[in-house]
Amino acid sequence: MALFRHIRLVAVTLAAAGLLSGCGGKSFKERAAEQELPKSHSQERRERLSGGGSVWDLFGNRNDPNVTIEVNKYLWQASLEVLNFLPVEQADPFSGIIVFGYGRPPGGGRAYRATVYVQDPALDARSLKVALATRSGPVSPDTVRAVEDAILTRARQLRVRDSNL
């Protein structure tokens, strides 16, 4: 009798777990909203990089051969040049993220670390996001804006230099 009660408890628990696992999906409204709105360039890139799909997608040649790295090369290079006093911990040109470790600017006493995100191939202020922090926490928005302006200025200088060649 106890064995039958135990088997019934296990069966009810498994049935409940199966029902609850199906509750994590998106609602019909959420799926419809995703289909109606066009995806931004950065959303499409994140989806491609996230690997959504099946294992058989690896063997298909669905990529456009004319598409290359989709970050602005001038913003990328300018970020490395402006923040050259910080050690580079990680850099991924396909997602546009550069993670810098702690370092002190020349003549400065505070140690900073930064994360730069180049979101778009356009040489535009909207394409660049910088997160700057000290050991005690994030820095002021004015400091972040000054670093972003320095990177944008250097990127424009690099583009002008290349156009003169």
C-alpha positions, 0 to 999 in steps of 0.5 A: 500500500505504501509503495502504491502511494509513493508511485502515485506521489512520484507520478503526480510530481512529474505531471506537475513538473511537466505542466509547469515547464510548459508555462515558460513560453511567450504569450500569443500577444508577445509573439504577434508583437515581435512579428509586427515590429521590424528588428533593429540592426543590433537586434538581428546581430545579437540573434545571429550571434546567440546561435538560435536555431538548430545544429543543422544551421551550421551546415547551411550557407545562408550568410551573405558573403558580402557581409563582414564585421558590422562595427565601425572600424573607426570607433573601434580603433579610436576606443583602443587609442583613447583608452590605451592606458587601460589593459584590454581584457576582452575584445570581440569585434563581432559583437562590438564589445571591448572590456578594459581592466583597471588602469590609471590615466597619465597624470591621474591618481584614480584607477578606472575600468571601462567597457565600450560597446560599438553597436552599429557600423555608422560613425555616429554618437548613437553607435557608441556606448561607454561604461566607466567605473572606478573601484568605488563605483560608476563615474559621473555621466559627465566623465562618461560623456567626455570619454565618448566625445574623445572617442568620437573625435578621434574616430572622425580624425581617423576617417578624415585621414583615410579619406585623404589617402 
